[in-house]
Amino acid sequence: MQLRKNLILVLASVATFVEALDIAIINLTIPSIQEQFHIGVEQAQWLQTLYVLLFGGFLIIGGRMSDQRGRKKVFLVGGLVFMLTSLGAGLSTSFESLAVFRALQGLGAAFIMPASSSIINNTFTETQERNRAIGIFSSFAAIGSGSGLSIGGLLSTYLSWHWVFLINVPILAVTLVLAYIYFPKDEPTKERQRVDMASAILLVVGLLCFTYGTHELPSVGSTPVIIIGSILIGVLLLGTVIYRLKTVEEPLIKLDLFNQSSVRISNGIFFIQGAFFIGFLFLISLMLQSDMGHTAASAGLLLVPFSILSALIAKFALPLVSKRLNSAQMGIFGWSFLLLGATVLWTAIHLGHPLPLILVGVACISGIGITFCFTSMAVLSIRDVDSANYGVISSLTSTSYFLGGGIGLAFMTVLNQLLPSEWAVGNLSLGLLFLYALMSVLILSKMARSEHAISKTA
């Protein structure tokens, strides 16, 4: 029984590793794609934008479908879509077809993530066992995000950018076959529930418009009507969704979930975490290549050890820390490393970019801190909710993370254009990372003090 549960954990984690990997893996392959298709960097960046847009936009639907239609079914469908679109992207001979398949990858990932998380939460029910499982699961996501730069740089240099996508195919093929065999069957529901598709469509379109507008803010001077209009339409549609969620009988999301402070705070921290970590992945690739002159391959090799460090932290340190600290305290612990890492990187640019100091900063962020941050907030998000809503909660936190990443990256780009630096990565960018980390530490510290006071009173 325990062996089967561990196999389920590994399969769900591997699938999540692949979809998290593809968020970062594109960064160091952009030059190769530009060269083949003769396009500019702004056009090439749509490969990342489309993935994040569809991923974030469809996550809520994926979570709701996993709760109502079956976790295993949604996982298998999402994995199949991701595998086939990875094959299509890897075999693409035009930028247009590559962009379409890349966008559809995001759709597949939006079904994999909440279904995987829900399967883990329902397989491991004892508290410490669940914390350990979530820690391993979250570390796979963190390792996938962190190692994407390494793998992308190596593949694009020694093979070609096509293999950035094709590598997913054999991994997912094996994962899907084993998942079909070993994942528990979906429990039949007594009553067939309807999915609030009207709210789902409005939500997706609203998120797409809002994220597109914020992503394109640096170009607001040339096309103000389109960009500002997209943001306003996005806000209007999202407002309509909130109205529907309050009035329809079977809403896509039950708003009373947000009555729990743990749900509100975990989603807020995930939003900040997306802005921090996706911004960090973007900045470290710029720093190593543009400011320090490393090739994509050498930059990738430099970052490999930190993916290994993150795995070791998840295996050996995380279980010990989770026994001694609650979710808020462990979040403070993780964010303290992110705060330290941002400070070290800021110091490094003022000392002429010494490589050892930069690697210490990367170790604090990608090797240590992010593993504790992902795990602590994943545990906190489901602490006070019923297991029937695990899929929706998982999709909510993931949506918060990617929306934070998209808006944070756009905000960083706008500020850098307004206040340019002599370096590709300057004071302002790293200052934003520092600010994000400081905000999170303060929010979680307040929560920890409040819960401590309540426990003493009780």
C-alpha positions in Angstrom: 0.0 0.0 0.0 2.8 2.5 0.9 4.7 1.6 -2.2 1.7 2.3 -4.4 1.2 5.7 -2.6 4.8 6.6 -3.1 4.5 5.7 -6.8 1.4 7.9 -7.1 3.4 10.8 -5.5 6.3 10.3 -7.9 4.0 10.2 -11.0 2.1 13.3 -10.0 5.3 15.1 -9.1 7.0 14.2 -12.4 4.1 15.6 -14.4 4.2 18.8 -12.4 8.0 19.0 -12.8 7.5 18.9 -16.6 4.9 21.7 -16.7 6.9 23.8 -14.2 10.1 23.2 -16.3 8.5 24.6 -19.4 7.9 27.9 -17.7 11.6 28.6 -17.3 13.1 26.5 -20.1 12.2 28.9 -22.9 14.3 31.8 -21.5 17.8 30.6 -22.6 16.5 29.3 -26.0 15.0 32.6 -27.2 18.2 33.6 -29.2 18.2 30.3 -31.1 14.5 30.6 -31.9 15.0 34.3 -33.0 17.9 33.2 -35.3 15.9 30.4 -37.0 12.7 32.4 -37.6 14.3 35.9 -38.1 12.2 37.5 -35.4 12.8 40.2 -32.7 12.9 39.5 -29.0 9.5 41.1 -28.4 7.9 38.7 -30.8 9.8 35.7 -29.4 8.7 36.6 -25.8 5.1 35.8 -26.8 6.1 32.1 -26.5 6.4 32.7 -22.7 3.4 35.1 -22.5 1.0 32.7 -24.3 2.0 29.8 -22.1 1.4 31.8 -18.9 -1.8 33.4 -20.2 -3.5 30.1 -20.9 -2.0 28.4 -17.9 -3.2 31.0 -15.5 -6.5 31.6 -17.3 -7.6 27.9 -17.3 -6.3 26.9 -13.9 -9.6 27.5 -12.1 -11.5 25.5 -14.7 -9.0 22.7 -14.3 -9.4 22.7 -10.6 -13.2 22.7 -10.7 -13.2 19.9 -13.3 -10.9 17.8 -11.2 -13.2 18.1 -8.3 -16.4 17.5 -10.3 -15.4 15.2 -13.2 -12.6 13.2 -11.6 -9.0 13.9 -10.7 -7.5 10.9 -12.6 -9.5 11.7 -15.7 -8.5 15.4 -15.8 -4.9 14.5 -15.1 -4.8 12.0 -18.0 -6.5 14.4 -20.4 -4.2 17.3 -19.4 -1.1 15.2 -19.7 -2.1 13.9 -23.1 -2.8 17.5 -24.4 0.6 18.6 -23.0 2.5 15.7 -24.5 0.9 16.1 -28.0 1.4 19.9 -28.0 5.0 19.5 -26.9 5.5 17.2 -29.9 3.9 19.7 -32.2 6.0 22.5 -30.8 9.2 20.5 -31.2 8.4 19.7 -34.8 7.2 23.2 -35.8 8.7 24.8 -38.9 7.2 28.2 -38.5 6.9 30.7 -35.6 3.1 30.8 -36.0 2.7 27.1 -35.5 5.2 27.1 -32.6 3.2 29.9 -30.9 -0.1 28.0 -31.2 1.4 24.8 -29.8 3.1 26.7 -27.0 -0.2 28.3 -26.0 -2.0 24.9 -26.0 0.8 23.6 -23.8 -0.4 26.1 -21.2 -3.9 24.7 -21.5 -2.7 21.2 -20.8 -0.6 22.4 -17.9 -3.7 24.1 -16.4 -5.4 20.7 -16.1 -2.3 18.8 -14.8 -1.4 21.1 -11.9 -4.7 21.1 -9.9 -5.5 17.5 -10.7 -2.0 16.4 -9.5 -2.3 18.5 -6.3 -5.7 17.1 -5.5 -4.6 13.5 -6.1 -1.7 14.1 -3.6 -4.0 15.7 -1.0 -6.5 12.9 -1.2 -3.9 10.1 -1.2 -2.0 11.2 1.8 -4.4 12.0 4.6 -2.4 11.9 7.9 -1.0 15.4 8.7 2.8 14.7 8.8 2.5 12.2 5.9 0.6 14.9 3.8 3.2 17.6 4.7 6.0 15.4 3.6 4.1 14.5 0.3 3.3 18.2 -0.4 6.9 19.0 0.3 8.2 16.6 -2.2 5.5 17.5 -4.7 6.2 21.3 -4.3 9.9 20.7 -4.5 9.5 19.0 -7.9 7.7 22.2 -9.1 10.4 24.4 -7.6 13.1 22.2 -9.1 11.4 22.2 -12.5 11.2 26.0 -12.4 14.8 26.4 -11.2 16.3 23.8 -13.5 14.5 25.1 -16.6 17.3 27.6 -17.3 20.0 25.0 -16.9 18.3 22.4 -19.2 17.2 25.0 -21.7 20.7 26.4 -22.1 22.3 23.0 -22.5 19.7 21.7 -25.0 19.7 24.8 -27.2 23.5 24.8 -27.3 24.4 21.1 -27.8 21.3 19.9 -29.6 18.7 22.5 -30.8 15.8 24.5 -29.4 13.4 21.8 -30.7 14.5 19.4 -27.9 13.4 21.8 -25.3 9.9 20.6 -26.2 10.6 17.1 -27.5 12.2 16.1 -24.2 8.7 16.2 -22.7 7.2 13.5 -24.9 8.9 10.3 -23.7 8.7 11.4 -20.0 5.0 12.1 -20.2 4.3 9.0 -22.3 5.7 6.8 -19.5 4.1 8.9 -16.8 0.6 8.7 -18.4 0.8 4.9 -18.9 1.8 4.3 -15.3 -0.8 6.9 -14.0 -3.5 5.1 -15.9 -2.5 1.8 -14.2 -1.8 3.0 -10.6 -3.8 6.2 -9.9 -6.9 5.4 -7.9 -10.2 5.3 -9.8 -12.3 8.4 -9.6 -15.1 8.1 -7.1 -18.5 8.2 -8.7 -20.6 11.2 -7.7 -24.2 10.6 -6.6 -25.3 13.7 -8.5 -23.9 15.0 -11.7 -22.8 18.6 -10.9 -22.8 21.3 -13.6 -19.7 23.4 -14.2 -20.5 27.1 -14.3 -19.0 27.4 -17.8 -20.3 31.0 -18.3 -18.3 32.2 -15.3 -15.4 30.0 -16.5 -15.3 31.6 -20.0 -15.7 35.1 -18.6 -12.9 34.4 -16.1 -10.5 33.1 -18.8 -11.2 36.0 -21.2 -11.0 38.6 -18.3 -7.6 37.2 -17.2 -6.3 37.1 -20.7 -7.3 40.7 -21.4 -6.0 41.9 -18.0 -2.7 40.0 -18.3 -2.2 41.0 -21.9 -2.7 44.7 -21.0 -0.3 44.6 -18.1 2.3 42.7 -20.1 2.1 45.3 -22.9 2.3 48.3 -20.6 5.8 49.2 -21.8 4.3 49.9 -25.3 1.4 52.0 -24.0 2.7 55.1 -25.8 2.3 53.5 -29.2 -1.0 51.7 -28.8 -2.7 53.3 -25.7 -6.3 52.5 -26.8 -5.6 48.7 -27.2 -3.6 48.3 -24.0 -5.7 50.5 -21.7 -8.8 49.1 -23.3 -7.6 45.5 -22.6 -7.0 46.2 -18.9 -10.4 47.9 -18.5 -12.2 45.1 -20.3 -10.4 42.6 -18.1 -11.4 44.4 -15.0 -15.0 44.6 -16.2 -15.2 40.9 -17.0 -13.6 39.9 -13.8 -16.1 42.1 -11.9 -18.9 40.3 -13.8 -17.5 37.0 -12.7 -17.6 38.1 -9.1 -21.2 39.1 -9.5 -22.1 35.8 -11.0 -20.3 33.9 -8.3 -22.5 35.6 -5.7 -25.8 34.9 -7.6 -25.7 31.6 -9.4 -26.7 28.4 -7.6 -23.6 26.3 -8.5 -20.8 28.8 -8.9 -17.4 28.0 -10.3 -15.8 29.1 -7.1 -17.5 29.3 -3.7 -16.6 32.8 -2.4 -17.1 31.6 1.2 -13.8 29.8 0.8 -12.2 33.2 1.2 -13.8 33.6 4.7 -10.8 31.6 5.9 -7.8 33.9 6.5 -5.5 31.0 5.6 -6.9 31.0 2.1 -6.7 34.8 1.7 -3.1 35.0 3.0 -1.8 32.0 1.1 -3.2 33.3 -2.2 -1.8 36.8 -1.5 1.7 35.3 -0.8 1.5 33.1 -3.9 0.8 36.3 -5.9 3.9 37.9 -4.5 5.9 34.7 -4.9 5.1 34.6 -8.6 6.3 38.2 -9.0 9.5 37.3 -7.1 10.5 34.0 -8.6 9.4 34.4 -12.2 11.1 37.8 -12.1 14.2 36.2 -10.6 14.4 33.5 -13.4 14.2 36.3 -15.9 16.8 38.5 -14.2 19.4 35.8 -13.5 19.5 34.7 -17.1 20.0 38.3 -18.1 22.7 38.8 -15.5 24.7 35.8 -16.4 24.5 36.3 -20.2 24.2 40.1 -20.8 26.1 41.5 -17.8 28.7 38.7 -17.3 29.1 37.4 -20.9 28.4 33.7 -20.3 27.0 31.6 -23.1 23.6 29.8 -22.7 25.4 26.5 -22.1 27.8 27.9 -19.4 25.0 29.8 -17.7 22.9 26.6 -17.7 25.8 24.6 -16.2 26.3 27.2 -13.5 22.7 26.8 -12.3 22.6 23.0 -12.3 23.9 22.6 -8.7 21.0 24.6 -7.3 18.4 22.2 -8.7 20.2 19.4 -6.9 20.5 21.5 -3.7 16.7 22.1 -3.8 16.1 18.3 -4.1 18.4 17.7 -1.2 16.6 20.3 0.9 13.2 18.8 0.1 14.5 15.3 1.0 16.4 16.0 4.2 15.8 19.5 5.6 12.1 20.0 4.8 10.7 17.1 6.9 12.7 18.3 9.9 11.7 21.9 9.6 8.0 21.0 9.0 7.9 19.1 12.3 9.1 22.2 14.3 7.4 25.1 12.5 3.8 25.6 11.4 3.0 26.9 7.9 3.3 30.6 8.6 6.6 30.1 10.5 8.0 27.9 7.7 6.9 30.6 5.2 8.9 33.2 7.1 11.9 30.8 7.2 11.8 30.4 3.4 11.2 34.0 2.6 14.1 35.0 4.8 16.3 33.1 2.4 14.7 34.9 -0.6 15.3 38.2 1.2 18.9 37.3 1.8 19.4 36.2 -1.8 18.0 39.4 -3.2 20.4 41.4 -0.9 23.4 39.3 -1.9 22.6 39.8 -5.6 22.2 43.5 -5.1 25.6 43.6 -3.3 27.2 41.7 -6.1 26.3 44.2 -8.9 28.0 46.9 -6.8 31.2 44.8 -6.4 31.7 44.1 -10.2 29.6 40.9 -10.4 31.9 38.4 -8.6 30.7 35.0 -9.6 31.0 33.3 -6.2 28.8 36.0 -4.5 26.2 35.7 -7.3 26.1 31.9 -6.9 25.5 32.4 -3.1 22.5 34.6 -3.9 21.1 32.0 -6.3 21.6 29.3 -3.7 19.6 31.2 -1.2 16.8 31.8 -3.6 16.6 28.8 -6.0 18.4 26.2 -3.9 16.9 26.8 -0.5 14.3 29.4 0.0 11.8 28.7 -2.8 11.3 25.1 -1.7 10.2 26.1 1.8 8.0 28.9 0.4 6.1 26.7 -2.1 5.6 24.0 0.5 4.5 26.2 3.4 1.9 28.1 1.4 0.6 24.9 -0.3 0.0 23.4 3.2 -1.5 26.7 4.5 -3.9 27.1 1.6 -5.8 23.8 2.4 -5.4 23.9 6.1 -9.0 25.0 6.9 -10.9 23.8 3.9 -12.8 20.6 3.1 -11.1 18.0 1.0 -13.8 18.3 -1.7 -12.4 21.8 -2.5 -8.7 20.8 -2.7 -8.7 21.0 -6.5 -10.2 24.5 -6.6 -7.9 25.8 -3.8 -4.8 24.4 -5.7 -6.0 26.1 -8.9 -6.6 29.4 -7.0 -3.1 29.5 -5.6 -1.5 28.6 -8.9 -3.6 31.3 -10.7 -2.4 33.8 -8.0 1.2 32.7 -8.6 1.1 33.0 -12.4 -0.9 36.2 -12.4 1.6 37.7 -10.0 4.4 36.5 -12.3 2.9 38.1 -15.3 2.0 41.4 -13.7 5.2 41.6 -11.7 7.4 41.0 -14.8 5.4 43.7 -16.8 5.8 46.1 -13.9 9.5 45.5 -13.7 9.8 46.1 -17.4 7.9 49.4 -17.2 10.1 50.7 -14.4 13.3 49.6 -16.1 12.3 51.6 -19.3 11.5 54.6 -17.2 14.7 54.4 -15.2 17.3 52.6 -17.4 20.5 51.2 -15.9 24.0 50.7 -17.3 23.5 47.0 -16.6 20.8 44.7 -17.9 20.0 43.9 -14.3 20.2 47.0 -12.1 19.3 48.3 -8.7 15.7 48.8 -9.4 15.0 45.2 -10.5 16.8 43.7 -7.5 15.2 46.3 -5.3 11.8 45.0 -6.3 12.8 41.4 -5.4 13.9 42.7 -2.0 10.6 44.5 -1.5 8.5 41.5 -2.5 10.4 39.3 0.0 10.2 41.9 2.8 6.4 42.3 2.3 5.9 38.5 2.5 8.0 38.2 5.7 5.9 41.0 7.3 2.6 39.6 6.3 3.4 36.1 7.6 5.0 37.4 10.8 1.7 39.2 11.6 -0.2 36.0 10.9 2.1 34.0 13.1 1.8 36.5 16.0 -2.0 36.5 15.7 -2.2 32.7 15.7 0.2 32.5 18.6 -1.9 35.0 20.6 -5.1 33.0 19.8 -3.5 29.7 20.9 -2.3 31.2 24.2 -5.8 32.5 24.9 -7.3 29.1 24.2 
